[in-house]
């Protein structure tokens, strides 16, 4: 279990490693705001369909084989970043990066659970969620520190570090026993779909899909605001500051999962998604009032809410389906998550054509608030179903 968690940590760090480099690429390659948006969006555009395919087929292909392939694709992507001398190479690198992490995401969690004793599955799930969030935060924190304090080939050095991390993850993976794929699994031809069984579909979308979509949407709103806040309020040009603030937000969400109260999953996700929404409004208010105190207060509240919501929605994604459907359902979980992450980037970009930046964030927050209200109402029905299932 520990080895697979380390592989997940390294791959998750790689998924966000590029974040602080976007301004440098804009300057070095003379990219306008539209081209930068496309550079960001192409990652998700290839990640989402890859998630859909691998989530449905990974059990047939072999979970370890899919994880191995994803790391190799990530290595190739990193080599494109290292050798980039033209814009098209950046787009190819991001495209491959999306495919790599799309193949890795749901498959890695399913492979981790297959390597875990049944009595430790809940612990493995919690640690998986913590590891992924810490990894997402470490990526921009590490690359931001490299850019700020190691003044040597700023568009190359971070990727040399990333390349080393990916090679280490590949070596660690090869020490883990592979999963066995039966001939019957290989012969079965399934139609590619989101893979959510009919008997849990309504509960999945309402208590897993929408909550994790909201987590990534609201976290994305914070990510959109933090660089602007650092530049205009803190008046800092230090490239590591934004990365470190993002790291605090995501690592706080990770470690919030170890807070024992409330222990009941439905109660915990209710508090989680409510705190997530409250924290987001506080962060947006900090942008309107230029208050550093409000920013840190909002980050603290949002970290707890995001951590609890991520933790329980991932738990439901694993608990609700039968074991054979688990890889597909977990991939659908991450499909919803990354769909949420796209919304702030595209939404803010579109809304700022007509509204001010902070007003655009308010509109997105209002959108997220509607989802929060729905989830809280639906949780009453789901609580009855969950109590019945877990008591059997």
C-alpha positions in Angstrom: 0.0 0.0 0.0 2.8 2.4 1.0 4.6 2.0 -2.4 1.5 2.7 -4.4 0.7 5.7 -2.3 4.2 7.1 -3.0 3.6 6.5 -6.8 0.3 8.4 -6.5 2.0 11.3 -4.6 4.7 11.6 -7.3 2.3 11.5 -10.2 -0.2 13.9 -8.6 2.7 16.4 -8.0 3.6 16.1 -11.7 0.0 16.8 -12.7 0.2 20.4 -11.3 3.9 21.0 -11.7 3.4 23.4 -14.7 1.1 25.8 -12.9 3.7 28.5 -11.9 5.2 28.4 -15.4 2.2 29.7 -17.3 3.3 33.4 -17.0 6.8 32.4 -18.2 5.5 30.6 -21.2 3.2 33.5 -22.0 6.3 35.8 -22.0 8.8 33.5 -23.7 6.5 32.2 -26.4 4.5 35.4 -26.8 1.2 33.7 -26.0 -1.9 35.8 -25.7 -4.6 35.0 -23.0 -6.6 32.9 -25.5 -3.5 30.7 -26.3 -2.8 30.3 -22.6 -6.4 29.3 -21.9 -6.1 26.7 -24.7 -2.8 25.5 -23.2 -4.7 24.9 -19.9 -7.9 23.5 -21.5 -6.2 21.0 -23.8 -5.0 19.1 -20.7 -8.5 18.5 -19.5 -9.9 18.0 -23.0 -7.7 14.8 -23.3 -7.8 13.8 -19.7 -11.6 13.4 -19.5 -12.1 11.0 -22.4 -9.0 9.0 -21.3 -10.6 8.7 -17.9 -13.7 7.4 -19.6 -11.9 4.8 -21.6 -9.4 3.5 -19.0 -12.0 3.5 -16.3 -14.1 1.1 -18.3 -11.2 -1.0 -19.7 -8.4 -1.0 -17.1 -9.6 -4.2 -15.4 -9.4 -6.0 -18.7 -6.1 -4.5 -19.7 -4.5 -5.0 -16.3 -4.5 -2.2 -13.7 -0.7 -2.2 -13.2 -0.1 -2.2 -17.0 -2.3 0.9 -17.3 -0.5 2.7 -14.4 2.9 1.8 -16.0 1.7 3.2 -19.4 0.5 6.4 -17.8 3.9 7.0 -16.2 5.7 6.4 -19.5 3.3 8.9 -21.3 4.0 11.4 -18.5 7.8 10.9 -19.0 7.3 11.6 -22.8 5.3 14.7 -22.0 8.0 15.9 -19.7 10.6 15.4 -22.5 8.5 17.5 -24.8 8.4 20.3 -22.2 12.2 20.0 -21.9 12.8 20.2 -25.6 10.1 22.8 -26.4 11.4 25.4 -28.8 8.0 26.1 -30.5 4.4 26.5 -29.3 3.2 23.3 -30.9 5.5 21.3 -28.6 3.9 22.9 -25.5 0.5 21.8 -26.8 1.7 18.3 -27.5 3.3 18.1 -24.0 0.0 19.3 -22.3 -2.0 16.9 -24.5 0.1 13.9 -23.4 0.1 15.1 -19.8 -3.7 15.0 -19.9 -3.7 11.5 -21.4 -1.2 10.3 -18.8 -3.1 11.6 -15.7 -6.4 10.6 -17.2 -5.2 7.0 -17.5 -3.6 7.1 -14.1 -6.2 8.6 -11.9 -9.0 6.1 -11.4 -6.8 3.1 -12.3 -4.3 3.9 -9.5 -7.0 4.0 -6.8 -8.5 0.7 -8.0 -5.0 -0.9 -8.1 -4.2 0.4 -4.6 -7.4 -1.2 -3.3 -6.6 -4.5 -5.1 -3.2 -4.5 -3.2 -4.9 -3.8 0.1 -6.3 -6.3 2.6 -10.1 -6.0 2.8 -9.9 -4.9 6.5 -7.8 -1.9 5.5 -9.8 -0.7 2.4 -11.3 2.3 4.2 -7.8 3.4 5.5 -6.4 3.0 2.0 -9.2 5.2 0.6 -8.5 7.9 3.1 -4.8 7.8 2.5 -5.4 7.8 -1.2 -7.4 11.0 -1.0 -4.9 12.6 1.3 -2.0 11.7 -1.0 -3.6 13.0 -4.1 -4.4 16.4 -2.5 -1.0 16.8 -1.0 0.5 15.9 -4.4 -1.6 18.5 -6.2 -0.3 21.1 -3.7 3.3 20.0 -3.8 3.5 20.3 -7.6 3.2 24.1 -7.8 5.0 24.6 -4.5 8.1 22.8 -5.7 8.2 24.3 -9.1 7.5 27.8 -7.7 10.4 27.5 -5.3 12.7 26.2 -8.1 11.7 29.2 -10.3 12.2 31.7 -7.6 15.4 30.6 -6.0 17.3 28.5 -8.5 18.0 31.0 -11.3 19.1 28.5 -14.0 17.1 27.6 -17.1 13.6 28.4 -15.6 11.7 26.7 -18.4 13.9 23.5 -18.2 15.1 22.9 -14.7 11.7 22.2 -13.1 11.1 19.5 -15.7 14.5 17.9 -15.1 13.4 17.5 -11.5 10.0 16.2 -12.6 11.7 13.7 -14.9 13.7 12.3 -12.0 10.5 12.0 -9.8 8.7 10.2 -12.6 11.6 7.7 -13.1 11.5 7.0 -9.4 7.8 6.4 -9.5 8.3 3.9 -12.3 11.0 2.1 -10.4 8.8 1.9 -7.3 5.8 0.6 -9.4 7.9 -2.3 -10.7 8.4 -3.6 -7.2 4.6 -4.0 -6.7 3.0 -7.3 -7.7 0.8 -7.1 -10.8 -2.9 -7.9 -10.8 -4.1 -11.0 -12.5 -6.4 -10.6 -15.5 -8.5 -13.7 -16.3 -9.1 -15.0 -19.8 -12.8 -14.4 -19.2 -12.2 -10.7 -18.5 -10.1 -10.4 -21.7 -12.8 -12.0 -23.8 -15.6 -9.8 -22.5 -16.3 -6.8 -24.8 -18.0 -4.0 -23.0 -19.5 -0.8 -24.3 -17.5 2.2 -23.2 -19.6 4.2 -20.7 -19.3 6.1 -17.5 -19.7 2.7 -15.8 -22.1 3.8 -13.0 -24.5 0.8 -12.4 -28.2 1.6 -12.7 -29.0 0.7 -9.1 -26.7 3.4 -7.7 -26.8 6.0 -10.5 -29.1 8.5 -8.8 -27.2 8.3 -5.5 -23.8 8.5 -7.3 -24.6 11.7 -9.2 -26.2 13.4 -6.2 -23.8 12.4 -3.4 -20.6 11.7 -5.3 -20.6 13.4 -8.7 -22.0 16.8 -7.8 -20.1 17.2 -4.5 -16.7 16.4 -6.0 -17.6 18.6 -9.0 -18.3 21.4 -6.5 -15.0 20.8 -4.6 -13.0 21.2 -7.8 -15.1 24.2 -9.0 -14.7 26.1 -5.8 -11.0 25.2 -5.4 -10.6 26.4 -9.0 -12.2 29.7 -8.0 -9.6 30.1 -5.3 -6.8 29.2 -7.7 -8.1 31.9 -10.1 -8.1 34.5 -7.3 -4.8 33.7 -5.4 -2.3 34.8 -8.1 -4.2 38.1 -8.6 -4.4 38.6 -4.8 -0.6 38.0 -4.4 0.2 40.5 -7.2 -2.3 43.3 -6.4 -2.8 43.0 -2.6 0.3 41.5 -1.2 2.3 43.3 -4.0 4.7 40.4 -4.4 6.4 39.3 -7.5 7.8 36.2 -5.8 6.9 33.2 -8.0 6.8 30.8 -5.0 4.1 32.7 -3.0 1.1 31.6 -5.0 2.4 28.0 -5.1 2.8 27.9 -1.4 -0.7 29.4 -0.7 -2.2 26.7 -3.0 -0.1 24.1 -1.2 -1.5 25.3 2.2 -5.1 25.1 0.8 -4.7 21.6 -0.6 -2.5 20.1 2.1 -5.0 21.6 4.7 -7.8 19.8 2.8 -5.7 16.6 3.0 -5.0 16.7 6.7 -8.5 17.9 7.6 -9.5 14.3 6.7 -7.9 13.1 9.9 -10.2 15.2 12.1 -12.4 12.6 13.7 -15.6 14.5 14.1 -18.2 14.3 12.6 -17.8 10.5 12.1 -21.0 9.6 10.3 -20.2 9.9 6.5 -23.5 11.6 5.5 -23.2 14.2 8.4 -19.6 14.7 7.5 -20.3 15.4 3.8 -23.1 17.8 4.8 -20.7 19.8 7.0 -18.0 19.5 4.4 -19.9 20.9 1.4 -21.4 23.7 3.6 -18.0 24.8 4.9 -16.6 24.6 1.3 -19.2 27.1 0.2 -18.8 29.4 3.2 -15.0 29.4 2.7 -15.3 30.2 -1.0 -17.5 33.3 -0.2 -15.0 34.4 2.4 -12.1 34.1 -0.1 -14.1 36.1 -2.8 -14.8 38.7 -0.1 -11.1 39.0 0.6 -10.6 39.9 -3.1 -13.3 42.6 -2.8 -11.9 44.0 0.4 -8.2 43.4 -0.2 -8.1 41.7 3.2 -5.3 39.2 3.9 -7.0 38.1 7.1 -10.1 37.1 5.2 -8.0 35.3 2.6 -6.4 33.0 5.2 -9.7 32.6 7.1 -11.4 31.5 3.8 -8.5 29.1 3.0 -8.8 27.5 6.5 -12.6 27.0 6.2 -12.4 25.9 2.6 -9.6 23.5 3.3 -11.6 21.7 6.0 -14.8 21.6 3.8 -13.0 20.5 0.7 -11.1 17.8 2.6 -14.2 16.3 4.1 -16.2 16.5 0.9 -13.4 14.9 -1.2 -12.9 12.2 1.5 -16.5 11.1 1.8 -17.5 11.4 -1.9 -14.5 9.1 -2.8 -15.6 6.7 0.0 -19.1 6.6 -1.4 -17.6 6.0 -5.0 -15.9 3.0 -3.6 -18.6 1.7 -1.2 -21.7 1.9 -3.4 -20.7 -0.3 -6.4 -19.9 -4.0 -6.5 -16.1 -4.6 -6.5 -16.0 -5.4 -10.3 -17.6 -2.0 -11.1 -15.3 -0.1 -8.7 -12.6 1.0 -11.2 -15.3 2.4 -13.6 -17.1 4.2 -10.8 -14.0 5.7 -9.3 -13.0 6.9 -12.8 -16.5 8.5 -13.1 -15.7 10.2 -9.8 -12.6 11.8 -11.2 -14.4 12.6 -14.4 -16.8 14.7 -12.4 -13.9 16.2 -10.4 -12.0 17.4 -13.4 -15.1 18.7 -15.2 -15.5 20.9 -12.2 -11.9 22.2 -12.5 -12.5 23.3 -16.1 -15.5 25.5 -15.1 -13.6 28.3 -13.3 -11.0 28.7 -16.1 -13.5 28.8 -18.9 -16.2 30.5 -16.9 -14.0 33.3 -15.6 -12.5 33.7 -19.0 -15.9 34.1 -20.6 -17.5 36.2 -17.9 -14.7 38.7 -17.7 -15.5 39.7 -21.3 -18.7 41.2 -19.9 -18.1 41.6 -16.1 -15.3 42.5 -13.7 -13.0 39.7 -12.4 -14.4 39.7 -8.9 -18.0 39.9 -10.2 -17.3 36.9 -12.4 -16.2 34.9 -9.4 -19.4 35.9 -7.5 -21.4 34.5 -10.4 -19.5 31.2 -10.3 -20.0 31.1 -6.5 -23.7 31.5 -6.9 -23.7 28.6 -9.4 -21.9 26.4 -6.9 -24.2 27.5 -4.1 -27.2 26.0 -6.0 -25.5 22.7 -6.2 -24.7 22.8 -2.4 -28.3 23.4 -1.6 -29.4 20.5 -3.8 -26.9 18.1 -2.2 -28.0 19.1 1.3 -31.7 18.4 0.4 -30.9 15.1 -1.4 -28.8 13.9 1.5 -32.0 13.4 3.6 -33.1 10.7 1.1 -29.6 9.3 0.7 -29.1 8.9 4.4 -32.1 6.5 4.6 -30.6 4.4 1.7 -27.1 4.5 3.2 -28.3 3.4 6.6 -30.2 0.5 5.1 -27.2 -0.6 3.0 -24.6 -0.4 5.7 -26.7 -2.1 8.3 -27.1 -5.3 6.2 
